């Protein structure tokens, strides 16, 4: 099965402002089967806030600054001594860090995957397993107070694997408040723009990058670090790990040292980069955080998003503090959609990796090396992040939070593929088809209802519809609501009868079909088609297209 057909379960967490304080709604926004679209109302427990507050102390133990952000609904009390297997360990016990992390991960899982949400997950994963595939799980957190929590450490029970380490579930965060994805290029080379910005000796993410010894010495140190990072990226993509089906694709790295915003924009526009990598000082701010390119020049997330989307960069990676953290208004309330990662996704960047908290250089470089290698071996971004997390866990063990720090955001329309897999260039017979090989499919075409001269023949029993050429679409509709890979119409034999045409929808917003009872939405489902069926792809305001079965030729 092509990776773009990977089953996806998308969840959202929303605070219920009209209800009693602390009430949330959990929604299934996308599921691989029709009855999977469920919701569940629940109360945020005080014990979960208390465990999160205790877990924050891990960062002070590592010498890193604490950024305690917990739901402001609750004022944490001292953590009680719980009885039995649920007891939170004391700092003097062996394995304190790992046991506390595990305790928080189990609590987060139990809160999110409760009742119908757990059932939807179980059935979605069953479908993925039946297809011989992994499940893509995306979590949208609409309450900014909950963004800082480490959802990546969720695990169903003690001893089980954390969700973001799994190869059966590819975990990422997302947001539905997005601009549509721009057209994405089909590429066979990793082209990385590596930017080293202004450093700050008080910023633990910068490690060795300290301004000492004057401008000349500092410049030399930056040049050496840039050369080391570029070498790391290119060397990683030349080493075949054996995970993929082919040898890694080449990696080209261009470096910029403390550029001005104008220099950065000029370089992005001068070449077709698919990865933007920034290392340097960063901090939360209302417009997507601030990146300190130089000591006298900053760039906020909103400004960066404009140029990244215009230049069609697919992936942005930030080795900077707090790239996945929202800014705060005072000490109590997080500002919605203010984190760097969220703002970039909001404006149409396909994928962003940012740090939830401070990360040390040695941990960041270990992550980047394996992450780049997995991307070069054609792994999708969410799978590559999981592979790199596993590497961090192997190096620094479960009692170190390093593997929990990278946070991946993915655009809801992005299939995660930075480099297309070779198999996807091969035309395939529609999935689950008994095929029309034995019987010639009847001639069919699509036409615009009010412009009957505009026709598209269904060639070879299948026609693909979408807004982009990247998915091999036969009919390109650049209209609001039309997904890059939106739908397909194909022919299938049914019980040795005359071949029948079907519509299969893959899209985000669905396809409208006119029936005797009016317009009916087909969303991620499959329905039979009859001749002269009227369709609208993506939006009720879109142009009406008619499907026609006709023995005569359509041009």
N, C-alpha and C positions, 0 to 999 in steps of 0.2 A: 504494500500500500504506500502511495506517495506520502511523504511526511506532512504535506499540507492538509491531508485528510486525517491527521492525528485527532482522535476524539478530544474534546475540550469541555471541561466543567468550570464555569466562571461563577464565583460567589461575590456577594457584596454585603458589607456591614454598614448599617445605617442607624444613627441614634433616633429614637422616637421622641421628638421634642414635645408632642402633645400628651405623652403618657407620663407616668411617675418617673422621677429622676432615676437614671441608670438603666432604662429600658432600651433594648436594641432590637432591630429587625434584621434577620439574616435571610438573604434572598439568593436563589439560584437564577442567575441572569442568562446562562447558556448551559445546555446539557445535550449530550449526544442522543437523547431519546425524548419523545414528546412529554411524557408524564414526569420528567425529572425537574420541571420548573416549579419548585416548591418554595415556601418561606416558613420562617420559624421566629417567633418572638421570645426573647429571653432577657433576664436581668443580669447585669454585670456584678459578679460577686466580690465582696470586700476582700476575701482571702486571696483572690487573684491579684488585686492591687498590692496587697501586702507582700506576696511572693515576688512580684516585679520590683518593688522597692528594695527588697533584700538582694535580688540578683544584680541590681545596679552597682552594689558595692564591689562586685568583681572588678570593675574598671578602676576603682581606687586601689585595689590590691595589685593591679598590674602597673600602677604608676601613671594611669591615664585619667584625664579629667572626667568627672561624672556629669551627665546631663539627665537628671531624673525627670522624666516626663510620664506621668500616669494620669488616668482619667480624673479630671478636676472635680468630678461628682463626689469623690471620696477623699477624705483626709486620712492617710494611712495611720494606723495605730501600730505599736510594737508587735512584731510577728509572734503569734502565740505558739506554744509548744503543742504541736498536734500529736495525737496518739496513733499508734499502729503504723501501717506501712506508708501513710501519708505524711509522716512527720518530716518537717523541714530540718535538715541536719545542722548541727552547730559548726562553727568555723574550726573547732578543734578536732573534728573527726576526719579520718582519712577519706579522701575523695569528696570533700565538701563541695568543691566547685561543680564537679560533674553531676553529683546527686541533686544539687540545687537547680542546675540547668535542666536536668531531666524532670524534676518536679514541676518547674514552670512550663516546660514543653507539654507535659501531659495535661496540665490544667488548661492551657490554651486550646489544645485539641478537644478536650471534653466540652469546653464552652462553645467552640465553633461547630464541631461536628456532633450535633445533638439532634435526636428525633429524625424528622424527615430529611435534614441536611446530610446526616450520616447515611441514610438509605439511598439518597441520590448519588453520593460518592461511591457507595458499594456497587450500585448497578452500573454507574458510568465506568468504573474500573473493570467490572465484569465484561462490559462491551469491548473495552480496549483489549483486554486479555483474549477475548474471543477472536478479535481481528489480528492478534499477534502484534499488538502495538502498545506503546505507553500511553498514559493519560496525561493530557496537559491540564494543570490546575492553576487557575488565575484568581487572585484574591484582590478585590477592590475595597479599600477601607475609606468610607466616606466621612467618618468622624476623625478629624485631624488629631484628636487626643489619643487615638489608638495607633497611630502610624509608627510611633517610636518603639512599640513593643516588638520583640524578636519573633515574629510569626514563623520565621524560617526554622525555629527549633521545635515546632510542634511534632509530637509523636503520640501514637494511639495508646501506648502503655509502656511502663518501664521495660527497658531491654530492646524495644523496637527501634527501627531506624527513624531518624528525624526526616520530616517530609522533604526538606530541601536537599537531602543527601541521596534521595531515591532515584533509581533509574527506571522505575515503573511509573512514577508520578513526577512530571517536570513542573516544578513550582515556580511561580513568579507573581509579582504584584502588578496591578493594572489600574486604569481608570477609564470610565466610559465618557467622561467629559473631555473629549478629544477632537482635534481637527482630523479630517480624513488623511490617510497616508498618501503622500505624493507618489508618483510612479517610481518604482525601484528598479535599478539596473540589474541585469543578469551578469554576474562577475565570477571569474575564476582565479582572482588574485586578491590577497589581503593587502589593502593599501591603507597604511596607518599614518595619520598626522599626529606626531608626538610633540606635545607642548609642555615645556617646563616653565612654570610661572614663578612668581615671587615666592620666596620661602620665608619662614618665620621660625626662629629657634624655639619658640614656645609651642609650636605646632608639632605634636608627636608623629603626625603622619609623614612629616618631611624627614625624620631621622637624621641623616648625616648632613642634610642641607642647612648649614648654619652660616650666617654672614659673619665671617671672621677673616682678618688678614687683609682687608682692603678690597677694592673693586676688582683689580686684576686677578688676585688669587681666587676671589669668589667666582669670577667669570670662568676661570680655568676649571674650578670644581664643578660648575654647572655643565661645561662642555664634556668633562669626563663622565659625569653621570648620564648625560644624554647619550653619549656613545655606548655606555654600558647597557642602558635600557634598550636602545636600538638593536644592539648585539643580542640581547636576551630575547627579544621578539623574533628576530630573524632566525636565530639558532633554534628556538623552540619549534618553528614551523618546518625545519629541515630534519627533525628527528621523528621517525615513524613509530608510534606507540603500539600499533597493531589493533587499535580500536576500530578504525574505519575500514572501508573496503578498498581504498586507494591510498597512494602516497600523498603527503600533505601538499597543498597548493603553495605557490611562492608567497613570500611576504615582503613588501616594499615599505620602508619606513622613511618618512621625512620629518626632520626635527626643527623646532622653533624654540629658541631660548629667550624667555622673557619678552615676548613680542608686544607691540602696541596693539590695541584692538584693530586698527587699520591693517597692520601687517598680518594679523591672524586671519582676517576676512579675505585679504588678497590671496593668501596661500590656499585657503579652502576653495576659493573660486578658480584658482589656477590649475587644479588637478582634481581627478575624480576619486576622492578618498571615500572608503566605506567604513572606516573606524577612526574616531576622534579620541585620543587619549590625553588626559591632562593630569599632571603631577605638580602639586604646589599647594599653596595656602588657600583655604576656602572657609566660608562661614555662612550660617543661615542669614537670610534676609527676605523681605516680603515678596520680591519679584524673582524668586527662584534662586536665592543665595547669591553670594558674591565670590567670584574667582579673581584672585590678585595676580594679574599677568605680570605686573611690575610694581615697584613700590609707589609709583605715581599713577597707575592705571588699573582699573578694575572693569570687569564685565559681568553683568548679572545674567541669570538664567534665561530671562525673556529675550534679551538681546542675542545671546548665543543661539537660542532656539531658531531665531529667524534665519541665520546664516546656515545652520546645520540642515534645516529642512530645505532651504533653497538649493543647497549643494547636494542634497539627497544622500547624506551620511546615514548609514543604517544603525550604527552602534556608537554610543558615547560611553567612555569609561573614565571614572574620576578617582584618582588616588589623592583625595582631599577630604579633610574632616567634614562630617555632617552633610555629605552630598545627598543623603536620603532622609534627612531630618527637616521637618517644617520649622519655620521661624515662629517665635512666640510673641504674643502681645502681653507685656508685663511678665509676670512669673506664673500665670495661671492657665492661659488659653493659647493653644496652638493656632496659627493662622491657616485656614484652608488653602490647599493647592499652592503652598509657598515653598516646598522643598525643590531643590534643583532637579531631581529625577522626575517628579510629578510635572513640573512646568515644561520640561523638554518633551515628555510624552504627550502632554496636553496640546502642544503646538505641532505634533505630527512626527517627532523623532521615533523611529520604530522600537528601539531598545536602549535602555540606560542602565549601567551598573554604577551605583554609588555606595558610599560607606555609611552605615547606620550610626557609627560612632568612630572614634579615633582608631587608626590601624597603624601598627609599626611597619617600618620599611621592609624588614626581612619577611614578614608575613605577607605584605602586599606583593612583593616581588615573586614569592613562591606561588601565590594565586595567579598572578599575571602570566607567568611562564606556562603553567599547565592550561590555563584558559585559552591562551593564544594557540597552543598546540592543538587543542580540541577543535577550535574554530577552523584551523587550517586543514584538519581532517574531516571537514564538512559537517561537524556536529551543529545542530541548531543552537542558538544562544542559550536557551534555558538548560539544555543538556550539558553544554560546555561549562556553565556555571556550576552545575551539580558535580561534574567531574573534578573541577578545580577545588570545590569545597571538600570533597573526599580527600584530595591531596593535602590540604591544610589540616584536616583531622588526623591524617596519618603522621604528619610531621609534628604537630603540636598537641595531639591527644585531645580527648573529649573534655578534659577539665580546663582547657583554654578556650576562650570564646572567639578566637581568631576566625574560625570557619563560619561563624554566625554573622560576621560584620558586613560582607558584601550583600547588597540588596539589589535584586534585579526587577526592573519595571519593564513591561512589554506592552506595546500598543495592541488594543484588542483585535486589530485587523492584521497584525504581523504574525507570520507563521514561524518566525524564529530563524529562518535560513539566511545566513550571511553569504554563504557560498552555496550555490545550487548543487544538489546531489546529482551525480551522473545519470542515475537511473531515471530521474525525472524528465530527461530530454527524450525519453522513449514514449511513443504513443501507446496508450494502454486501452484495452477493452474495458468498458465501464464495469465497476465493481458489482458483484452479485448478479451479473448478467449471465443468462443461459446462452447469450449471444444470438446474433442474427445471421450467423455464418451459413446455416442450412437454408435459410430463406432470405432472399434479397429484401432489404428494408424498403418499404414504400417511400416514394419520393416525397419530401416535405421541405418546407421553408418557413422562415419568419418574415413578416413584412410590417412596416409601420402603418397603422390603421388609416391615418389621414394622408399618408403618402405611399400609396400602394406600389409605386414604381421602385421603392426602396425595399429590396428583398435580399435575404441571406439563405442560401441553400444549406440544408443539413447534409453535410458531406460524410459519406461512409457510415451513416446511422447515428452521428453525434455532432452536436454543436455546443460550444462553450461560450458563456456570456460573462462579461466582467468589465471593469473600468481600466484594466491595464493589459499590456501585451505580455507581461512577464509570466503569466500562467497559461500561455498558449491559447488565449481566448480567440474565438472566431468572430464574435460580435463584440465590439468595444463600445460601451455606453458611458460616456463621461458625464454622468448626471449625479446630482446629490442622492446619497443613499445607496448607490451601486458599489458593491465591494469589489476589490481587485479580482478575486475569484468568487463570482456571485452564484452562478447556477449552470446547469447543463441539461440539455434535452437529448435523450438517447433512445435507441430502439432495442427491444428485448423480446425474445420468444416467450410465450406463455402457454404451457401445456400443449405444445405442438400446434397451437392455433396461429392465426395471422400475427406477424410481429406487431407489437404495440409500442407506442412512444410514451416515455415518462419524463417528467420534470423532477430534477433533484436540486434542492436549494442548499447552498453552503454559506450563505451570506450572513451579515450581521443584522440587517433589518428585514430580511425576508423578501418574498416575491408574491405579488397580488395576482390572483386568478379570478376571472369573472365566472360566476356560477348562476344557477337559477335564482339563488337567494341573495345575489349581489356579490361584491368583491370579497374574496376569502384569502387570508394570508397563509402562504406556505413558508414555513421557517425551519430550515435544517431537517427537511423531511422529503419524502418522495411520493409523487402522485401520478396516476396515468393521465395522459392528455388525449383529447379528441380533436378532430379537425375544427378549425375556426374558433379555438379557444383564445380568448383575449388575456394578455398578461401585462403587468407593470413590474419592472424590476427596481426594487429598492424604495420607491416612494409613490404615494397615491397621486402626486403631482407630476410624475414622470410620463414620458410618452407611452401610448398604448401600442403594444406589439401583438400581432395576431399570428398564431401558429396554424399552418395550413398543411394538410396532407393532400397531395395532388399527384396524379400520374403524369401530368405534363411537366416540362422542364421549367425551373425558376431561375432566372438570371439575376 
